[in-house]
């Protein structure tokens, strides 16, 4: 099985780190191929960033279709470009936010989200609304940290910021699980679970396992209506992105 893990931003070192973490949780026989757009933004922290990144995600899925990928995982909290990617893809497309929230609901009655930076809270609200999970979300929180600060494997300041906000969430929200709202936080899961004693969910690795399961079940993206193939060839309109 070949799963394409798409980092919607253009930071190569981050893409490599995502692949390493994802391959570590993948089943034997699953190959993780991590990619990123040729053009776009180095991080996704605004609606404008999302607009650019969505085109890049579609281009990466189109390339994946040509090379025979079985499934796709989109590694950006807020699920940047997931709906558009499903129009392009034959196989399943799993967004890390969807995967994280669905996983949280399977192990806890309520969860709180800790994302970053604060201006991206609206992207989390969008996915919560689309999935109809507002009633399961006890709290939606953010730490004042930039996405770029998640890219260091050994980041004690980031860990302490997450730990502090998590403790507040457990006390004030009375949540039973925590969802980490940024790609690249896999290394934080184990120490946070140990310190807090509740499930801590990181969406990229959750999405990898869901994608594997969907492929094993023989499920692909429905082309009945909502995710039918696009009526226009965007490669002709945006050749610099879709080359």
N, C-alpha and C positions, 0 to 999 in steps of 0.2 A: 504494500500500500504506500502511495506517495501523497503526502499532505503538504501543500504549499502554505507556509506561514508568512503572511504579508505584513511587514512593518510599513504603515502608511507614510512615515516620514523618511527623510533621505539620509539619515545618519547611519553609516555603514557599521561602525563598531557596535551600535545598539542592535542592529539586525543580527550580527554574529552572536551576540550574547543571548538574544532570544532563541536562536536556533540551538545553542548549546543546552539551555535550560529545557527546551521542549523535547529535544532528542532524549534527554535523560529520563523523561516520564513516559515516552512513547513505548508502545509494545514492541516486542521482537518482531522484526519484519516490516515495521513502519519506518519509512524514510521521511525525515523532515527537511524540506527545501525552503529556506528562508530567503525572501526577496524584499526589495524596496523599490519605489518609483525612481525613474531616472531624473525626473524633475519634480519640484515641490517645495516643501518647507522642512527645516531640520527638526522641528517639533510641532505638535498639534495642540494649540492652547486657545483657539478662537474659532468662530464660525468661518472666517476667511481662510484660516489654515485648513479647516475641514473641506471647504469647497475645492481647493487645490488638490488635497490628498485624495478626494473621492475619484477624481479623474485618474490619478496614479494607481489607485487600487483597481479600477476597472481595467487599466492597461496591463497590470500584473496578472489579473485573472485571465484576460484574453491570451496572454502569453502562456499561462499555465494550461489552458485548454488545448493550445497547439502542441504542448509537450506531454499531454496525457495525464495530468494530475487527477487524483481521485477525489480530493476535497480541499477546502481552503479554510484557513483561520485568519481573521483580521485582528491584529494586535494593537488596538487603540481603544481605551476606555471611552465610551460614547458610541462605539461601533461605527466608526467613520466609514462610509461607503458600503456598508453591508447590503442594503437593499439593492443598490445599483450593481454590486458584484453578483447578486443572485440572478439578475437579469442576464448576465453574461455567462454564468457557470452552468454546466450540466450537473455536476456533483454538488454535494451540500456545501454551504458556506456558513461558518459559525463565527459569530462575533464574540469577542472575549467578555463583553459586558453581559450579554444574554447568558452566556455559559456560567459566569460567576453568580448571577442572580438566581438562575435556575438551580444551580448546585446548592446555594445557600438555603433555598426553600426546601430542599430534600433533607437537610440535616438540622434545621432550626425553624421554629415558628416565626421568628422575626430576625431581622438583620439590620445592621447599620453599614453605610458606605462611608469610607474615608478616601476622598479623592484629592487631587491637586492640579494646579493652583485653584484658588476660590472661584475664579471666573469660569471654570469648566463645570461648575455645579449644574448649570442649565443643561449640559449634555447628558449628565446622569439622569436628571429629571425626565428628559425626553425618552430615554430607554425604559425607565420605570413606567412611564405612561403608556408607551407602546406595548409593553408586556402585561400591563394591568396589574402590576405588583406594588402599587403604592401602599396598599393595606398591609403588606408584609414588611415594608421598610420602616423601621422604628426611628431612623435618623439619617440625614444626609449631611455629611460634614466634609470640611476641606482643611488642609494645612497649607500654610503660606510658603510653599516650596515650588520651584519651577520644575517642569518635566526634565530639563537637562540635569537636574540634581539627582535623578533616579538612575543615572547611567553609570554610577560608580558601584562596583561590586561590594566594596567595603566602605559603607557610608554610615558611620555611627550617628551623625547628626540627623540624618533622615530617619533612621530607626527610632531614635529617641522622640522625634516629632510624631511619628506614627503611634508609638507606644503611649505617649501622653494623651493624644486625642482618643485613642482606643479606650483608655481607662475612663475618660470622661464619658464616652459613648456608652460603655457598660453601666456606668452609674446613672447617667441622666436619661438615656434612651431605654434602658432596661432591655437592651437587645440580647440575643442569644448566639449570634454569629457576627462576624465582621467580613466585609468585602473590601479588598484593596483596589482603589480606583485608578490604577495606572499600570501600563505594561512595564515589565522589567523589575517587578518586585518579588519574584519567586524566592529570592534568598531571604526575604523578610518573614515568610510564612512560618517556618519552623520556630525561630526564636520568639515570634509574637504569640504563637499558640502555646509555647512552653510558659511564657510569662503571664498570659491572660487566662488560660484554661478554657478557652472556647474555640470553636472552629474558625479558622481564618482562610478565606478563599481568595486565590489569585487567578484571574480570568483566563490568561493565555494557556496555562497548563490544563485548566478545566476544559477549555475549548478543544484542545488537542484530543483529550479522551472522548469528548462528545463526537468529534468528527470521525474518530476511529469507529465508534459504535454505529454511527449512521451508515458508514460505508459497509461495515460488516452486516448490517441489516438490509443492505441493498436499496437504501433510500437515496433518492436524488432530488434536486430542486424541482418543484412542480412548475411546469410551463403552461398551466391551464389558463392563467390570466395575469395575476399581479406580477409574477416574475417571468413572463414571456420574454423571449429574446428581444433586444432593442430594435425598434423599427428603422434605425439609421446606423450606419457604420461610422462610429466616432473616430476610427483610425484615419479616415479620410479628412475629417474635420480638424483633428489634432495630431498630425503625423509626428510632431516632435515628442509627444508623449507615448504614442502607440506604435512607434517604429519597432 
